[in-house]
Amino acid sequence: MLIADKLLSKAIQEQVKREGALNALETVYSKARYAHFKRVKWGSQFFDGIQFGDGSLIAVKPGSFNSLTLVSLASEKHME
């Protein structure tokens, strides 16, 4: 199991709904070790993300109606 999958729990997903994706991403970053911020590209725009030692990422992804969500990815190759 990837680090990103372990850290992106149901509690964090609920926090995204309550406090927003960026605040939830900060919470994950404060709990994570051996992680660094990374800019990730979705379409033509860049968003914040966290990359872990195993190469997995938790990234902010744009959703419908100008909403943002968090997704876990095995690597940057799995981005749209």
Contacts in CASP RR format, 6 or more apart in sequence:
PFRMAT RR
TARGET T0000
AUTHOR 0000-0000-0000
METHOD contacts of the structure
MODEL  1
MLIADKLLSKAIQEQVKREGALNALETVYSKARYAHFKRVKWGSQFFDGI
QFGDGSLIAVKPGSFNSLTLVSLASEKHME
2 52 0 8 1.000
2 54 0 8 1.000
2 56 0 8 1.000
2 72 0 8 1.000
2 74 0 8 1.000
3 32 0 8 1.000
3 35 0 8 1.000
3 52 0 8 1.000
3 53 0 8 1.000
3 54 0 8 1.000
3 56 0 8 1.000
4 50 0 8 1.000
4 52 0 8 1.000
4 56 0 8 1.000
4 57 0 8 1.000
4 58 0 8 1.000
4 72 0 8 1.000
4 73 0 8 1.000
4 74 0 8 1.000
5 56 0 8 1.000
5 72 0 8 1.000
7 28 0 8 1.000
7 31 0 8 1.000
7 32 0 8 1.000
7 58 0 8 1.000
7 72 0 8 1.000
8 28 0 8 1.000
8 58 0 8 1.000
8 70 0 8 1.000
8 71 0 8 1.000
8 72 0 8 1.000
12 24 0 8 1.000
12 27 0 8 1.000
12 28 0 8 1.000
12 70 0 8 1.000
13 24 0 8 1.000
13 70 0 8 1.000
15 23 0 8 1.000
15 24 0 8 1.000
15 27 0 8 1.000
16 24 0 8 1.000
16 68 0 8 1.000
16 69 0 8 1.000
16 70 0 8 1.000
20 68 0 8 1.000
21 60 0 8 1.000
21 68 0 8 1.000
21 69 0 8 1.000
21 70 0 8 1.000
22 48 0 8 1.000
22 60 0 8 1.000
22 68 0 8 1.000
24 70 0 8 1.000
25 48 0 8 1.000
25 49 0 8 1.000
25 50 0 8 1.000
25 58 0 8 1.000
25 60 0 8 1.000
25 70 0 8 1.000
28 50 0 8 1.000
28 58 0 8 1.000
28 70 0 8 1.000
29 35 0 8 1.000
29 37 0 8 1.000
29 50 0 8 1.000
32 50 0 8 1.000
32 52 0 8 1.000
34 52 0 8 1.000
34 53 0 8 1.000
35 50 0 8 1.000
35 51 0 8 1.000
35 52 0 8 1.000
35 53 0 8 1.000
36 50 0 8 1.000
36 51 0 8 1.000
37 48 0 8 1.000
37 49 0 8 1.000
37 50 0 8 1.000
37 51 0 8 1.000
38 48 0 8 1.000
38 49 0 8 1.000
38 50 0 8 1.000
38 51 0 8 1.000
38 57 0 8 1.000
38 59 0 8 1.000
39 46 0 8 1.000
39 47 0 8 1.000
39 48 0 8 1.000
39 49 0 8 1.000
40 46 0 8 1.000
40 47 0 8 1.000
40 48 0 8 1.000
40 49 0 8 1.000
40 57 0 8 1.000
40 59 0 8 1.000
40 60 0 8 1.000
40 76 0 8 1.000
40 79 0 8 1.000
41 47 0 8 1.000
41 79 0 8 1.000
42 59 0 8 1.000
42 61 0 8 1.000
42 62 0 8 1.000
42 79 0 8 1.000
42 80 0 8 1.000
43 80 0 8 1.000
45 62 0 8 1.000
47 59 0 8 1.000
47 60 0 8 1.000
47 61 0 8 1.000
47 62 0 8 1.000
47 68 0 8 1.000
48 59 0 8 1.000
48 60 0 8 1.000
49 57 0 8 1.000
49 58 0 8 1.000
49 59 0 8 1.000
49 60 0 8 1.000
50 57 0 8 1.000
50 58 0 8 1.000
50 59 0 8 1.000
51 57 0 8 1.000
55 74 0 8 1.000
55 75 0 8 1.000
56 72 0 8 1.000
56 73 0 8 1.000
56 74 0 8 1.000
56 75 0 8 1.000
57 72 0 8 1.000
57 73 0 8 1.000
57 75 0 8 1.000
57 76 0 8 1.000
58 70 0 8 1.000
58 71 0 8 1.000
58 72 0 8 1.000
58 73 0 8 1.000
59 70 0 8 1.000
59 71 0 8 1.000
59 73 0 8 1.000
59 79 0 8 1.000
60 68 0 8 1.000
60 69 0 8 1.000
60 70 0 8 1.000
61 68 0 8 1.000
61 69 0 8 1.000
61 70 0 8 1.000
61 71 0 8 1.000
62 68 0 8 1.000
63 69 0 8 1.000
73 79 0 8 1.000
END
